[in-house]
């Protein structure tokens, strides 16, 4: 499935050119550049047909006059189609010889309508020339930076006695040795189990219609889709997590994650490869299902979703419940106390982000929930005797 093209009103245009030399069928992200009237020598569309690609390259290393695109799609002239194909080949050579900084300067020069992040994004894809590799590298680096970056503050908090009063199991503070051993296994899992999945995400998601061009979607649309992903993933996580507590599945798959009865941030992804793939499908699969059904998903939305989900998972395993924690503002939010209880009791509280599944299906963990169940049973027995 071809990538969606974006057109920005004159004098700026944007388009994604298909790169014929890439065997994988990926797309070369072309440079966003000025419209036909910005360059007097090419003000006439027809004159571009006779322009040599070398001349275009000499004028600007990344000059792709979008008149070529327009002409190729509006003109029956075989000369124009030949020029368009030649332009793509020229771009590959030009982009491969320039630095990322040079590409960014050129993109910024002709794309003042894009914000800094969008220009950095566009420059990265243009400079890489292979969209699958570009997305793969960016996704893996983002994941590692966010995961370990978000875990670091919790490691520091664990080392400061002042915060102990907010620790849910304050007699079980993880040692530095435990945390480093956990980090080593998690990093190994990231490189061996998650990396292949990250690499496959781009071709799969784009096949179903995911967009990765610029400009990015409006914030309201991203927020709406991310909210839906949280709800979808929570349902997936509840049922499969609950299933993993069934005898043989717990012993052979899920037990590793319960190594620490008092969890800490780094332990969020401390799990067996099967569990990582099984529960990870809810995180990656939810957006893929969404784009398959609606045809609407941008890679930036996906990144924002992954970042927020990582924050949620790490915070839920942090072992701390502060007065300002989100669950005190959103009663249905699970939070650290919800998942910490799961690790302490080894049963109940199976959902990831919200409390409603455990509440409705009576799988809440803890003394309060147990008391309610006992009272409910006693009431049922008394009612039966009364009959």
NORBELGI-V571852 format. One record per pair of residues at least 4 apart in sequence whose ideal C-beta (glycine too) atoms are under 8 Angstrom apart, sorted by the first residue. I is the first residue (numbers start at 1). GAP is how many residues later the second one is. Records with the same first field share a line. If there is no record, write none. Layout:
I=GAP / GAP
This chain:
1=205 / 206 / 207 / 208
2=16 / 25
3=13 / 24 / 128 / 203 / 208 / 209 / 210
4=12 / 205 / 207 / 209
5=9 / 10 / 11 / 208
6=8 / 9 / 10 / 207 / 208 / 209
7=6 / 7 / 8
8=4 / 5 / 6 / 24 / 105 / 207
10=25 / 27
11=23 / 24 / 26 / 27
12=20 / 21 / 22 / 23 / 98 / 99 / 101
13=19 / 20 / 22 / 53 / 56 / 57
14=18 / 199 / 200
15=15 / 51 / 54
16=11 / 12 / 13 / 14 / 197
17=10 / 11 / 13 / 47 / 52 / 70 / 71 / 74
18=9 / 10 / 70
19=7 / 8 / 9 / 69 / 72 / 73 / 110
20=65 / 68 / 69
21=67 / 68 / 71
22=4 / 6 / 107 / 108
24=106 / 108 / 179
26=104 / 105 / 106 / 177
27=104
28=60 / 63 / 64 / 67 / 98 / 101 / 103
29=93 / 96 / 97 / 102 / 184
30=34 / 61 / 96
31=31 / 32 / 33 / 60 / 72 / 75 / 76 / 79 / 91 / 95
32=75 / 78 / 79 / 82 / 90 / 182
33=29 / 30 / 31 / 32 / 33 / 73 / 77 / 78
34=4 / 5 / 76
35=31
36=6 / 7 / 9 / 29 / 30 / 31 / 34
37=6
39=4 / 20 / 26
41=6
42=5 / 6 / 9 / 23 / 25
43=4
44=4
45=22 / 25 / 26 / 30
46=25
47=4
48=17 / 19 / 20 / 23 / 32 / 35
49=22 / 28 / 30 / 31 / 34
50=29
51=4 / 5 / 32
52=4
53=4 / 30 / 33 / 34 / 36 / 37
54=4 / 36
55=4
56=4 / 7 / 8 / 9 / 31 / 34
57=4 / 6 / 33 / 37
59=4
60=46
61=33 / 36 / 37 / 41 / 45
62=29 / 32 / 33 / 36 / 40 / 41 / 44 / 45 / 64
64=4 / 23 / 27
66=4
67=4
68=4 / 12 / 15 / 16 / 19
69=4 / 15
70=4
71=4 / 6 / 9 / 12 / 13
72=8 / 9 / 11 / 12
75=5
77=4
78=4
79=4
80=4
81=4
82=4
83=4
84=4
85=4
86=4
87=4
88=4
89=4
90=4
91=4
92=4 / 37
93=4
94=4
95=8 / 31 / 32 / 34
96=33
98=4 / 5 / 29
99=4 / 28
100=4 / 23 / 24 / 27
101=4
102=4
103=4 / 20 / 23 / 24
104=4 / 15 / 16 / 19
105=4
106=4
107=4 / 7 / 12 / 15 / 16 / 19
108=4 / 11
111=7 / 8 / 11
113=102
114=4 / 5 / 8 / 100 / 101
115=4 / 100
116=4
117=4 / 99
118=4 / 96 / 97 / 98
119=4 / 95
120=4
121=4 / 93 / 95 / 179
122=4 / 91 / 92
123=4
124=4 / 10 / 14
125=6 / 9 / 87
128=5 / 6 / 9
130=4
131=4 / 71 / 75 / 81
132=4 / 67 / 70 / 71
133=4
134=4
135=4 / 66 / 67 / 77 / 164
136=4 / 62 / 63 / 65 / 66
137=4
138=4
139=4 / 59 / 62 / 63 / 164
140=4 / 50 / 55 / 58 / 59
141=4
142=4 / 161 / 164 / 165
143=4 / 47 / 51 / 55 / 163 / 167
144=4 / 43 / 46
145=4
146=4 / 160 / 161 / 164 / 165
147=4 / 39 / 43 / 121 / 122 / 163 / 167
148=4 / 35 / 118
150=4 / 115 / 160 / 161 / 164 / 165
151=4 / 32 / 114 / 115 / 117 / 163
152=4
153=4 / 112
154=4 / 110 / 111 / 112 / 160 / 164 / 165 / 166
155=4 / 24 / 109 / 110 / 111
156=4
157=6 / 161 / 163
158=5 / 15 / 16 / 21 / 106 / 161
159=17
163=4 / 157
164=6 / 9
165=5
166=154 / 155 / 156
167=6 / 152 / 153
168=94 / 151 / 152 / 153 / 168 / 169 / 172 / 173
169=92 / 93 / 150 / 171 / 175
172=89 / 90
173=89
174=4 / 5 / 86 / 88 / 90
175=4
176=4
177=4
178=4 / 82 / 86
179=4 / 85 / 87
180=4
181=4
182=4 / 78 / 82 / 84 / 85 / 88
183=4 / 83
184=4
185=4 / 85
186=4 / 80 / 83 / 84
187=4
188=4
189=4 / 5 / 80 / 82 / 84 / 87
190=4 / 5 / 79
191=4
192=81
193=4 / 80 / 83 / 84
194=4 / 82 / 86
195=4
196=4
197=4 / 80 / 83 / 87
200=4
201=4 / 83
202=4 / 10
203=4
204=4 / 84
205=5 / 82 / 83 / 86 / 92 / 94 / 97
206=4 / 6
208=80 / 83 / 84
209=82 / 83 / 86 / 87 / 88
210=77 / 81 / 87 / 88 / 89 / 92
211=86 / 87 / 88
212=86 / 87 / 88
216=6 / 82 / 84
217=4 / 5 / 81 / 83 / 84
218=4
219=4
220=4
221=4 / 75 / 80
222=4 / 76 / 78 / 79 / 82
223=4
224=4
225=4 / 62 / 65 / 71 / 72 / 76 / 80
226=4 / 75 / 78 / 79 / 82
227=4
228=4 / 58 / 62
229=4 / 57 / 58 / 61 / 76 / 80
230=4 / 75 / 78 / 79 / 123 / 124
231=4 / 123
232=4 / 50 / 54 / 57 / 58
233=4 / 49 / 50 / 53 / 76 / 119 / 120
234=4 / 117 / 118 / 119 / 120 / 123
235=4 / 122
236=4 / 43 / 45 / 46 / 49 / 50
237=4 / 42 / 45 / 113 / 114 / 115 / 116
238=4 / 112 / 113 / 114 / 119 / 120
239=4 / 111
240=4 / 38 / 39 / 42
241=4 / 13 / 38 / 109 / 110 / 111
242=108 / 121
243=6
244=5 / 6 / 9 / 10 / 31 / 34
245=4 / 5 / 9 / 101 / 102 / 105
246=4
247=4
248=4
249=4 / 5
250=4 / 5
251=4
253=19 / 21 / 22 / 25
254=4 / 17 / 18 / 21
255=4
256=14 / 15 / 16 / 19
257=10 / 13 / 14 / 15 / 18
258=85 / 88
259=8 / 11
260=4 / 7 / 10 / 83
261=82 / 83 / 85
262=57 / 78 / 81 / 82
263=4 / 5 / 54 / 55 / 56 / 76 / 77 / 80
264=53 / 54 / 55
265=49 / 50 / 52 / 53
266=4 / 48 / 51
267=50
268=42 / 45 / 46 / 48 / 49
269=7 / 44
271=4 / 5 / 8
272=4
273=4
274=4
275=4
276=4
277=4
279=4
280=4
281=4
282=4
283=22 / 23 / 26
284=4
285=4
286=4
287=4 / 10 / 14 / 15 / 18
288=4
289=4
290=4 / 6 / 7
291=4 / 5 / 6
297=4 / 5
298=4
299=4
300=4
301=4
302=4
303=4
304=4
305=4
306=4
307=4
308=4
309=4
310=4
311=4
312=4 / 40 / 41
313=4 / 39
314=4
315=20 / 21
316=18 / 19 / 20 / 22 / 23 / 24 / 36
317=19 / 22 / 23 / 26
318=18
319=17 / 21
320=5 / 16
321=4 / 6 / 14 / 15 / 16 / 19
323=5
324=4
325=10 / 11
326=4 / 7 / 9
327=4 / 6 / 7 / 8 / 9 / 10 / 11
329=4
331=24
332=22 / 23 / 24
333=20 / 21 / 22
334=4 / 5 / 15 / 17 / 18 / 19 / 20 / 21
335=4
336=4
337=4
338=4 / 11 / 13 / 17 / 20
339=4 / 10 / 13
340=4
341=4 / 7 / 8 / 24 / 25
342=4 / 5 / 6 / 7 / 8 / 23
345=4 / 20 / 21
347=18
348=10 / 15 / 16 / 17 / 18 / 21
349=9 / 14 / 15 / 16 / 17
350=7 / 8 / 13
351=4 / 5 / 6 / 7
355=4 / 9
356=4
357=4 / 6
358=4 / 5 / 6 / 7
359=5
362=11
364=4 / 5
365=4
366=4
367=4
368=4
369=4
370=4
371=4
372=4
373=4
374=4
375=4
376=4
377=4
378=4
379=4
380=4
381=4
382=4
383=4
